[in-house]
Amino acid sequence: MASSDKVVETVIVGNYVEMETEGQPRNIKSKLSKFFWHGGSVYDAWFSCASNQVAQVLLTLPYSFSQLGMLSGILFQLFYGLMGSWTAYLISILYVEYRTRKEREKVDFRNHVIQWFEVLDGLLGKHWRNVGLAFNCTFLMFGSVIQLIACASNIYYINDNLDKRTWTYIFGACCATTVFIPSFHNYRIWSFLGLLMTTYTAWYLTIASLLHGQVEGVKHSGPTKLVLYFTGATNILYTFGGHAVTVEVMHAMWKPQKFKAIYLLATLYVLTLTLPSAAAVYWAFGDALLNHSNAFSLLPRSPFRDMAVILMLIHQFITFGFACTPLYFVWEKAIGMHECKSLCKRAAARLPVVIPIWFLAIVFPFFGPINSAVGSLLVSFTVYIIPALAYMFTFRSPAARENAVEQPSKYFGRWVGTYIINIFVVVWVLIVGFGFGGWASMTNFIHQIDTFGLFTKCYQCPPQLPPSPPPQYLLNATAPLPASTGQPHSPPQSYSQPLIYHSQSSTQWIYLYPYPIFVDYEIIGESRRYKHVWPWNSGC
């Protein structure tokens, strides 16, 4: 009898009343709307997961490889990809369990979107709800911030007439239009297009790097420092921690019990994009990536690169919506607008959510380092530790395990094997992800603040050509090779003579009294030919 009850429960969970459309007349308009706008199939969920998982982080993975080294970069991607798929599976089980229990109580979700903090509240109580809500909202807010930063960073490589901060203002206004997208049902065409865009970008990075070949004197010295090693590892932890929106995606499905394997299948596809692109770019440019967190910055400009930049900009707009939509729901519920039928009223009510995101993107424009900081401090708890702990506490009693809607698979070792895997996930992420990763990423993040400052106008931008440099300080086409002091990146105390300061690349600092300049050169015999001359800028 108990077995038959579980079968009935599973059927109920997969048959949402508010999502049924059978028997309703359909005209051409409704059919077109369903095709482009209103999705809820297994394929929609797969596109949503794959598209949301590999967004701007695709451009920072080569940077992580330069910190980790090739072997560690590949192994961490495979490891965290599997771990992320496991915790997404746990979240799906907890969602189905919560939904079933509420349906027994005749709760109507006709105009209500279930969210992760509500699942925790229904299964474990208000304290779990509060912790889950705090971590989830903070992570999604900074996830949206990262998309805005990435938009400004990318567009700068095809149009540097405006600085990155100004581009952030512009894209913040553009991304605010996502308030008009009601729910994850309505991302059907956007998810499909978004995945096509990232697929093109990933293979562009791979092919362009292979055709470019290795730069002269390329070095692959990573890993060299623990702080860089764990910073790179937490960026990969962030990469495969995109399932903070799992519950909302499941709620948009007609049959959410089919979600269990979707995230794993999405991750396997994502790995076909991230592994070749990151490996190829790192192979071509090596340690130069340590000072270039955006892979676009090292590839020569071409129509193919411009196309990749444009496609990534569109995709980041989509991903911004993915990250922000759950925040919109939380805000709507807080102010009592969640069940409002008017789309315009709901859109107006959602606008205040965008303002702090916009502001934080201007304060912390550190594309790359901010990913690792968010990964270690927020993703580690939001999508790894809390789901694993919540699963163990939900089914800690024999009665809960016996009456569970979804029993663990024999391939995982039933309940004992599942608990062992969960304990491993919690301990690993707590020590390696949050502990070492938090120390490394925050050390790097603070270094960025010390170097560039808050509200920096153009993070990692090359210095601009001077409008009219004093003619008496222009250099000849060739000049004798001056002696090097070998000191890195710090202004001299005196400008009484020309001084040269080596950087890690072939570009060096040169200061000439009283007009400090920055010179890119190439050596020809005993002389050096100066190719570009800029005024000194402490932010370059």
Secondary structure, DSSP 8 states (H G I E B T S, - for coil): -HHHHHHHHHHHHT--GGG--TT----HHHHHHHHHT---SHHHHHHHHHHHHSSTHHHHHHHHHHHH-HHHHHHHHHHHHHHHHHHHHHHHHHHHHHHHHHHHTT---TT----HHHHHHHHH-HHHHHHHHHHHHHHHHHHHHHHHHHHHHHHTTT-TTS-HHHHHHHHHHHHGGGGG--SGGGGHHHHHHHHHHHHHHHHHHHHHHHHH---TT--------HHHHHHHHHHHHHHT--GGGHHHHHHTSSSGGGGGGHHHHHHHHHHHHHHHHHHHHHHHHGGGGGG--SGGGGS---HHHHHHHHHHHHHHHHHHHHHHHHHHHHHHHHHT-TT-S-HHHHHHHHHHHHHHHHHHHHH---TTHHHHHHIIIIIIIIIIIHHHHHHHHHT-SHHHHHT-SS---GGGTHHHHHHHHHHHHHHHIIIIIIIIHHHHHHHHHHHHHHHH-TT-SSTT------SS--GGG---SEEE--------S---S--SS-EEEE-SSS-EEEEETTEEEEEEEEEETTEEEEEEEEE--TT-
